[in-house]
Every structure is written in C-alpha cells, then in structure tokens.
Amino acid sequence: MIDALTPLRAVLTEWPAVLPTAEGEPIKPLMIGIHERFAALLRADVPDAPDVLKQMLQTYTGFRRYRTAVAAAGAMRHALDGTPVEPVAADHANSVRPSQPTLASKDQLVVRTTARSLKTTLVLDAASFAGLKVPDGQPKVAIEVKVGDRKVTASVNAKSVRKAVATIAEHGPAMVAIVLQGSLAMDNTLAEAGLVAQVKQSKPT
C-alpha cells in the first residue's frame, strides 16, 4: 500500500500526516473536500502533478484497508495534519461495506429429515378404462402404468375400477380424470393404492 503511493511523494512539497508513512500504520479516512488541500501542496515544477494527485487519491481510497477504515464503527474523517474533524457519515460507511453474497445452491440451508412413506399421485389416461369389462366376483384389478422409462404397478379394488368405467361411459374420457394414489416403494409398486374417477368441470363459455 505504501509503495503504491510512491508517485505521490514526487509531486508534493511535503508529506501530510494524514497519510501513512510505513506499512502497518493506522489508516485515517480523509475529510470531505481534502483534494483541494492536497492541491495546495503540489509542486509547481511538475506539470502533471494534478493528474498524479487525482490518480493517487483514487487508488488510495480504493484500497481494501482504506475502505475497511471508513466502514469501521465510530470512524472519523481527518484533515491533512491527521487530526479528526468529523464522523464518517452512515451512508458513506454502508456504501463501502461488502454486500452479503447471494447463496449458491450448495450453500443454501438444507433440512435433513425422514418420512414414513413416499405418497404418489398419478393421473392416468382415461381412455385406457373406456369400455373395460371387470368380471363379477373379481376383488382386485392389477394396473401397470408406464411413466417414462419406468413402470409403476398397483393392485386396486375392482369396485373402484367399475365405477371409473361407468363414469367414463357417462361423461366421456375427455371429461374424466382417473387418479391413482398410493405409497411408492423402491420396486416401483404402489402400496395401499386407490383409484378415483373425477369428472372435470366444464370451462365457462
């Protein structure tokens, strides 16, 4: 940080006390309008002195250590001779504090818990049940559902299938939603499966 200010020494008639002279010295936030005070110390025989001053002040106030000093609680601004003249305004301190980074997905809060079962709801193709004949006296009906590359199987009450068939016959496949629910096991079988036929509401015209 000190080395970065070396060009400034070549254009000033004297080194102001507000600037550090060695590494590790406390950093003092500069007073508002101090550029004009620095300009009064510029050497007249160095034509580019004003440009060097402007660049050096921008560099100095951009250092992390300087910004940390400005953001510190109770920070004061200082005159050329190093004396404190006024507190750092709250909005100035806030503007140099690092903002909280947005959490990436890997940093987000993860709640790890357990569940007794994986409840699954499948909406089936109603047309598959249209005109289906379920033999009398058959208590269960096996159902195989293709979902992408996997096959889910279930055994449901034959009475619910007969009701679904009747509902489709009355309203048509397009107006009936066949819903299969149960607890999905690791072998893709639905335990305690149930089948429900739901008539869709007509869209208002």
Buried (B, 14 or more C-beta within 10 A) or exposed (E): BEEEBEBBEEBBEEEBBBBBEEEEEEBBBBBEEBEEBBEEBBEEEBEEBBEBBEEBBEBBEEBEEBBBBBBBEEBBBBBBEEEEEEEBEEEBBEEBEEEEEEEEEEEEEEEEEEEEEEEBEBEBEBEEBBEEEBEEEEEEBEBEBEEEEEEBBBBBBBBBBBBBBEBBBEBBBEBBBBBBBBBBBEEBBBEEBEBBBBEEEEEEE
